[in-house]
Amino acid sequence: MKKEDKIKEKSLGYKSFFPYFRLLGPYWIPFVGALFCGLVYGISSGFGLPFMIDQIFPKIFPDQSNSPTLSNYELFYLISWFPLVFLIRGISGYCNSYLINYCGLRVLEKIRLQVFAKFQKLPVSFFQKNQEGDLLSRITADTAQLQTALLGVSNDLVRQPIIFIGAVVALVVMAVQREGMSFILLCLVVVPVCVFPIRRVGELLMRRALGMQQKVGSMTAVLSENLSAYREVRAFNLEKREESRFKHRSEEFLKARMKVVKYSHLLTPLIEILTAVGISFAIFQAAHTSVGLDAVVPVITALYMAYDPIKKLGGINNKIKEALASLQRLNEILYADETVVDVEEPLDLSAINNGIQFKAVSFAYEDPAGDSTKISALRNVDFFVKAGETVALVGPSGAGKSTLINMLCRFQDPTEGSIRFDGVDIKKFALIDLRESISMVPQKPFLFDVSVEENIQIGESKYTNMTIREAAKMSNCLGFVEKFPMKFQERLGEQATRVSGGQLQRLALARAFYRNAPILILDEATSALDSENEEIIQEAMTQLIKGKTTIMIAHRFSSIRLADRILVMDQGQIIADGKHEVIYESCEIYQKLYDQQFK
């Protein structure tokens, strides 16, 4: 069975909720309290109200020809049953709603945290295949939909069955006590008939709800993309285009939402019509057998109390189907394959004494089109980097340079071959130790909306041997940091909007200085900078690589002078390895790339 089929199977039935019941473990006391309060509410509603009408009303309004007049005390006693029953009903109903909502919110919070935690474990390829906006929608809109549906269900799931049972018991008791009223039990035949529309409408609703949540994801994806590209939107005059895209997605969501509304509200009138037929039959038979009004009213009330929960249970079924649609989208994340798995008994990783070896490393990924075709990104890559050596990776776009770096950091694992530190496969080291031993300065570094100090401190590791201020000085960013009003406590804004491109790169270098890991990865930190900033950062990089095993992706050949050796990649393979002078004469691709920049 395919992975997608397993996910679908896990998400189509009520049993899909069973794995989440274990999350109720820490809250079993309020959950049991909620069940007890629901039981009390159901009995007081389903049995108590018809019983009062049947037993209390005749005593308050007796037949004057046969019964003595009640004293004020007796009248007060009988009438006090009404507020007492409604008091019990109100308190138990409130406690049931509060406690069941408390448990439901706690469980849903855990589900949300599980989804977020799962995001942290999924490989890079998962995020490359899924839109950021759609993933954002799943952890916000889908969990909100799940919460809304389940909390609506929780208010009635316990109470309504008890109300139905209580009403049926009262109905049976009164039908047996009254001569000629046993026919009233035939009206309960309507109950199983209601099952058919409940099931059919529920199936239709789930499909529509799943489609609606997918449309929410598409709409959120457009919104997320627009907010991330606000500069490009204005620079290329794309405002009208973006408005049109969002309007289109919004209209699709509206249509999908209206389909959900249509089916979610269809069930109530269908069940009301069926129950009205049952009640009408009871009234007709009562009139036909000349049963008195005082005998009919309590029975009809009990019959209504038996039918009303069926209607509400039908609504519960609709809400559960909507919840299942959201749960299916969440399960696609929760049950996604974690292709990068941490080792159970890791080896110690404290230093790189000999070097890094890529041994016959290959990597292929699934075709984004969705078929089973594999696309090769790396093919039989084999090379060795000595400890303390600086190696530059050069090659055209799509040659496999970034994929190779992803392999080294275990963002993805090779489909064939192995990567070794000092002869040991990196899969035998704990992920936290492996990644702590690597400093990375990407081409487009990400700084968080926190202070300068916190952004540099993110790089802290067991190898850290300097202060944050010293790291800032080494990376040539102390000058501009000191000019900030709050200096190292200055917040950088969302996506580091308060610093320039050159300042951002220098702060990323400061983070790498502070980390001081034995392995350094430089994804051409100067490729998007002007010559002045490039010179400042090149100076900092010269200091940073000292004593470290460094692999750099070189887009600008000015960075190559820092390298001891050059590896040329093309179509997922290494086609040249050596010094600049040697491979310039022997490698046509390298020669062409070099000449394009300098000639």
GUGUDREN-888896 format. One record per residue (C-alpha): z, y, x. Coordinates in steps of 0.001 Angstrom, whole numbers, plus 500000, padded with zeros to 6 digits. Layout:
REM GUGUDREN-888896
ZYX ...
END
This chain:
REM GUGUDREN-888896
500000500000500000 499098503451501353 501772506024502111 500459508306499359 500700505465496836 504291504762497868 505174508392497368 503499508421493960 505280505251492933 508621506753493963 507984509811491821 506661508682488460 509666507167486673 513250507951485795 514274505653488652 513052508430490964 516359510175490320 518478507151491296 518505507845495087 519931511275494362 522878509981492331 524618509084495599 524789512819496288 527303513004493429 529802511055495556 531902514046496685 531936515414493127 532762512292491133 535980513779489681 534282516784487984 531410514484486987 533757512038485249 535501515040483656 532134516246482378 531414512821480878 534807512742479160 534353516258477733 530881515265476522 532388512220474832 534968514395473038 532277516903472035 529999514170470716 532734512549468628 533952515869467206 530388516848466284 528752513589465231 531712512009463475 534241514821462967 532105517270460968 530714514751458414 534161513165458115 535755516550457294 533150517251454651 533744513813453197 537568513703453366 538863517298453494 536535519107451090 537366516845448099 541093517496448665 540645521264448902 538366521342445871 539694518469443715 538577517590440235 540988519814438213 541214517351435340 542568514535437526 544359516146440493 547401518414440761 547101521897442244 547770522030446007 550658524077447348 550009526847449858 551470524687452607 549225521735451756 546192524022451469 546965525618454844 547362522181456425 544001520975455144 542125524161456007 543611524179459537 541568521063460273 538404523190460397 539413525574463244 541133522662465021 537978520522465061 535811523464466102 538369524412468781 538213520901470240 534442520944469918 534125524363471603 536502523689474507 535046520248475242 531486521595474981 532242524454477371 533998522202479895 531152519679479683 528535522376480337 530484523985483180 531366520768485006 527940519158484627 526283522387485835 528665522500488778 527723518952489780 524016519570489162 523925522736491253 525750521028494112 523325518106494100 520278520353493924 521616522437496783 521855519242498850 518266518345497920 517102521785499040 518978521383502322 517507517892502779 513982519269502340 514663522056504838 516215519603507305 513154517362506904 510928520313507845 512740520465511186 511884516815511944 508229516712510900 505524516846513591 503298519834514235 500375518025512565 502180518122509198 502277521929509237 498684522088510386 497599520062507337 499676521965504760 499572525624503821 502670527617504679 502730529190501212 502574525814499477 505469524487501564 507400527654500785 506689527095497087 508048523550497245 511385524543498709 511758527527496360 509714527159493156 509888523358492916 513611523179493599 514123526024491096 512048524140488498 514015520977489224 517259522887488896 516265524568485616 515074521311484074 518021519182485148 520638521751484206 519046522075480776 519120518299480494 522697518052481743 524031520037478792 522720517482476295 522271514215478155 525902513203477691 526653514903474378 523637514085472241 523850510252472460 527555510432471526 526757512776468623 524102510313467450 526436507318467686 529248509208465940 526922510324463149 525575506784462664 529135505402462487 530081508052459902 526878507306457995 527575503576457914 531205504087456805 530239506443453963 527281504324452874 529507501247452617 532308503109450809 529969504553448155 528494502163445673 524729502336445514 524359504354448767 523502501520451167 519821502497450899 520652505507453046 520687503264456131 516954502681455666 516446506318456636 517407505402460215 514048503606460518 512649507042461401 514587506939464711 512460504270466505 509309505866465052 510193509058466976 509989507160470271 506172507067470215 505507510835470175 508354511357472680 506744509001475202 503181510202474686 503972513913474848 506200513285477883 503362511611479803 500976514461479027 503602517032479937 504312515520483340 500661515713484371 500434519315483194 503709520225484937 502494518710488226 499282520731487943 501290523869487215 503476523433490316 500363522921492438 498967526188491086 502244527911491962 501833526595495510 498268527940495715 499342531342494404 502267531501496844 499937530527499696 497668533516498964 500698535801498744 502176534499502010 498863534847503820 498389538400502537 501854539509503621 501329537997507085 497945539676507555 498702543151506209 497136544824509274 493880542867508996 493693543503505243 493776547256505790 491645547238508940 488775545366507244 489157547029503817 490081543735502162 492425545182499538 490081544549496586 489159541112497904 492828540169498190 493578541507494718 490729539396493370 491969536255495175 495510536700493928 494311537479490400 492235534285490383 495186532159491534 497498533922489077 495124533235486168 494914529569487174 498713529394487195 498862531131483793 496471528591482261 498419525695483766 501695527210482544 500353527590479001 499400523904478966 503008523062479865 504253525392477119 501898523763474611 503177520248475196 506825521148475794 507029522830472369 504880520302470528 507530517605470288 510163519517468289 508033520131465162 506706516544465274 510225515106465233 511394517619462621 508562516524460313 509473512858460747 513189513490460177 512416515667457143 510579512674455669 513698510531456176 516036513099454610 513629513618451698 513593509880451073 517411509906450982 517496512796448507 514878511104446325 516816507825446210 520100509633445550 518562511522442630 516918508350441346 520262506479441317 522111509456439737 524554509825442658 526699512969442363 526275515990444608 529776515604446061 528835512137447291 525379513113448560 526317516174450680 528505514343453274 525918511578453612 523026514022454056 525115515945456612 525765512752458575 522063511875458346 521137515296459699 523697514927462505 522017511613463385 518512513107463413 519300516301465335 520195514487468609 516874512632468429 515083515967468391 517137517248471312 516723514016473256 512978514464472858 513356517911474421 515413516329477214 512565513904477882 510167516849478223 512462518608480684 512860515423482717 509079515080482937 508836518640484246 511567517810486761 509693514667487833 506592516720488579 508617518955490909 510429515971492375 507101514335493215 506084517362495293 509468517372497029 509231513633497697 505922514197499471 508006516064502042 511144513903501976 509138510675502407 506593512074504894 506322510115508137 508409511383511051 505970510395513770 508190511870516493 511383509788516380 514446510307518553 515620507374520691 518888505695519667 520239505179523207 518767508004525326 518719508140529095 520203511066530993 517835513926531829 519315516465534213 516525517268536684 512898516559537579 512951515324541180 509527513716541614 507232515131538950 505414514749535637 502791512064535056 500250511843532237 499175508206532231 496035507349530214 497102509725527427 494914509814524307 495493511511520980 493558511372517703 494370513028514395 493241512481510827 490214514339509544 491433517335507449 488787516380504878 491160513615503808 489213510457504657 490371507833507160 488232509176510011 490107509897513250 489144512883515401 489814512531519103 491577515469520791 492558513846524104 490826510916525772 492361508955528626 493977511964530341 495476510929533671 497066513297536223 500282513950538147 502164517225538704 504611517216541603 508084518717541143 507925522460541878 504109522543541649 502200525042539479 499135523670537702 496657525731535656 494747524213532722 491304525755532278 488585524946529788 486633526129526747 488247526455523331 488920523064521777 489063521280525115 492527519882524338 494768522179526418 497208523048523593 497289519428522422 498284518344525910 501169520867525890 502244519606522448 502413516107523907 504636517280526765 507124518929524390 506915515960521985 505725518132519124 503359515173518770 503284511792520470 500219510248522160 498369507620520158 497794505828523471 499275506112526948 502512507754528051 504007510869529631 506662510306532274 509310512326534063 510144510759537415 508486507549536223 510456507357532938 508670507625529584 509798510860527893 510349508893524644 513441507420526322 515087510838526561 516864512535523647 514664515184522030 517359517832522472 517593517075526230 513824516903526673 513163520235524982 516142521881526693 514551521006530021 511382522949529088 510914526714528897 507866527833526934 506248531259526856 503481531021524227 500485533280523905 501923534687520668 505702534448521015 507882534708517932 510945536935517947 513451536742515108 514714539690513076 517989539784514992 519200541803517975 517582541837521405 520619540013522770 520396537230520172 516658536793520739 517188536272524473 520274534125523904 518173531675521859 516920530363525206 520397529318526375 520566525833527926 522670523775530299 520481525184533092 521327528830532303 522769530540535397 522496534262534666 523575536872532129 521353538218529359 521167541547531153 520055539876534379 517347537953532463 516148541220530942 516008542818534375 514097539898535896 511487540081533118 511000543847533504 512222544659529994 515579546256530835 513981549703530984 512722549847527395 515755547944526016 518089550579527460 516120553261525584 516844551667522196 519569553528520244 521702550366520128 520363548916523367 520837545098523375 522192545200519814 518961546720518458 517310544623515730 513627543945516339 512458543808512716 510453541149510936 507782539720513252 509153542057515983 507428545108514488 509674547496516488 508270546500519864 504776546615521361 502746543598522425 503682544053526076 507376544471525245 507280541381523077 505823539295525914 508446540579528347 511250539642525924 509730536164525656 509786535965529456 513432537113529433 514208534188527144 512524531829529658 514441533383532593 517690532921530689 516858529296529852 516079528506533522 514740525034532617 513170522935535404 509828522714533541 507937525867532576 504983526143530211 502971529372530153 500351529633527435 498583532615529038 501130535327528266 498745538076529440 495560537252527533 495994539946524853 497457542731527043 496100545802528769 495882545906532571 499151547853533008 501199545411530947 499362542484532503 500402543610535969 504056544003534924 504130540563533323 502270538922536213 504986540276538504 507694538773536269 505823535462536021 505649535244539812 509440535313539920 509796532986536935 507776530063538351 509718529866541613 511342526457541962 509971525223538629 507395522609537708 504903524822535888 501916524082533670 499993527137532515 497086527468530136 494877530083531775 492521532142529616 492368534975532158 491437533861535630 493672536554537136 496583534208536330 495067531358538318 496146532908541611 499691531806540693 498585528156540530 498661525610543338 496028523517541581 493529523787538745 492671521172536105 489462521746534169 489337520214530662 486422519638528328 486221517595525126 489685516135525605 489145514988529195 489912516268532688 486604516773534421 487780518524537614 490999518735539641 491584520809542764 491609524249544343 489471527100543045 487062527016545972 486378523302545574 485926523049541814 483927526306541623 481206524623543678 481400521230541942 482192521971538271 479506523738536247 481796524467533253 484439526089535469 481795528080537301 480368529353534028 483782530341532628 484715532114535858 481443534001536145 481627535178532518 484833537082533330 484081538414536803 480322538959536785 
END
